[in-house]
Amino acid sequence: MSEFKSWQSYWEFAQATTRRTRYVHDPGVEEFLQTVRESCKKQIETIPANRVWWRAQLGHAHQPMYEDEDFPYPAERMKPLRDRAGEGRANPKGIPYLYLSTKRETALAEVRPWIGSLISVGAFEILRELRIVNCTTDVHNIVYFEEPLPDEREKAVWFAIDRAFSRPVDPADDVAAYVPTQILAELFKAEGYDGIGYRSSLGPGHNIALFDLDVADLIACLLFEVKDISFKFEQRPNSYQVKDHIGNKDPGGT
């Protein structure tokens, strides 16, 4: 079985595919993908049929006969359009995947709403047993100052993959930022897996991207209104002060 050359192999792969060559892979990228192909077998999770997952869409519908009432989106709006799809963390433009969350609260948080907004939330039932590549790991904040043993390198790479998939999507993101995770998603799809699982950084639970839109059916749709939003801030260590302007004042505001 092949091994990752470095604990930073994912970062090197991401740099190569976003800044050098995207569609024709150099030998280093091919070697990395082959190692992912082999090591992902340890990450496979089987999802039983009839499990219920959640999908949120920012917005709601109106019905002409009920002018003053709001309703969840209709069923056809709760799945991605088959002939139209924007860039996603896992899917390239024009190829829709079905993004779901294991918890309703996670689905709500993932759309990043504002106070007063209405959100349509669908409950989706899985129709058959699924095999997904579960990228989530129990490892946190891996940093090495020299190359570790192969097992530790593998843990570090899968931690980086999980973090790449779970990073919140910013509408202002450069489209190229999606390329590494899209390549990995297509690799898993080509290997015959049904989707990808990854951690959510915005709520409890996990997210799943399913390659086939027909493996889940909408069974109910709910409408939520955002009443409150809570933010938590933590100062990062890399700060500076301009002495000529603030003198001896505390820039932290305390």
Secondary structure, DSSP 8 states (H G I E B T S, - for coil): ----S-TTHHHHHHHHHHHT-SSS--HHHHHHHHHHHHHGGGGEEEE-TT-EEEEEEE--EEETTEEEEEE---GGGSS--TT-----SSS-TT---EEEESSHHHHHHHT---TT-EEEEEEEEE-S-EEEEE---S--S---SS---HHHHHHHHHHHHHHHHHS---TTS-GGGGHHHHHHHHHHHHTT--EEEEE-SSSSSEEEEES-GGGEEEEEEEEEE-----------S-----HHHHTT--TT--
